[in-house]
């Protein structure tokens, strides 16, 4: 089956790019054309793709929106897919317009990768154009329902991660400082809300050191804020790396302080390596991932609670058994994901009348909070 992905702007090194690469690498039954209308200057994520056949990634050169539309239209019409996956509202709208204009017969599936309510990638009017929707978290599923999308047109699918091949990351020995890591875009007050992360760490009364992996437009501001709080000496800055996990030989956990997410892949990637996580309980994503066996959810915009969770993890660093933490992510394993996605593809194209595959339930649905 031929499938076209139409993306939103891709910085070139984020979680959405990671998911696209996982899909291309593991769904070998289908052929993919990925159309990127706008991209960051260095699309590092292309090196994550190891599939040599059955996939193409085309990136539009820097251009105005009219040229981007022509780029998508030309390639979509030439490829003639059975399914179009649109990662933002205007991609689905364009696919619907082309389908009507040229009497094409592909199915349009919306595949948003962040909170609908907190971003402008989708609006209520654009939700009428897809035939179906892939919800990558239960929070996004609820947002779609609240906007009037029929439940029968929504598939809760989450996001994939490779688990089996990952070695677990050990905790630091007793007596060593609290040693968490952060992996993500350097955004001080926007989505990633690093201000809250640093405010929480500032409140700690335990020895600590933090490894920061990533880059972003706020990087200078992030470093300046660490200096302002007097915590810069506790932080090691590593920048963006294709595989930051190769640099992590031991850690207490991964920290996420986001205001909103879609389905935060960094949490799944950490837990799949046996690493406990501490995350703000933002509206979409973390609640699907975190339970009492693998981490702690903290209230939004609550630096003292975030600090309390960090202190608890430090004092109980041996409580989490790393292999057990790792196993809590088996429901998101890429093999299960691809089987589920294949059934969805067959259903929406009329090749089967119903979907029988269900993701396995998590070990414990309880969501610990501080």
Protein Blocks (a to p, Z undefined) as FASTA:
>chain_A
ZZdddddddfhlafklmmmmmmmmmmmmbccddddfbdcfblfklmmpmcfghpacdddd
dddfklmmmmmmmmmmmnopabdcdfbfklmmmmmmmmmmnopabdcddddfbdfklmck
bcfklmmmpmbdcdfbfklmmmmmmnopafklpccebjaddfklpccdddddehiacddd
ddddddfklmnommmmmmmmmmpccdcddddedddfklmmmmmmmmmnopmmmpccebja
fblmlmmmbdfbdcdfbfbdfbdfklmmmmmnopacdddddfbhjlmmpcfkloccddeh
ilklmmmmmmmmmmmmmmpcfklmmmmmmmmpmklmmmmmmmmmmmmnopafbdfbdcdd
dfblcdcdZZ
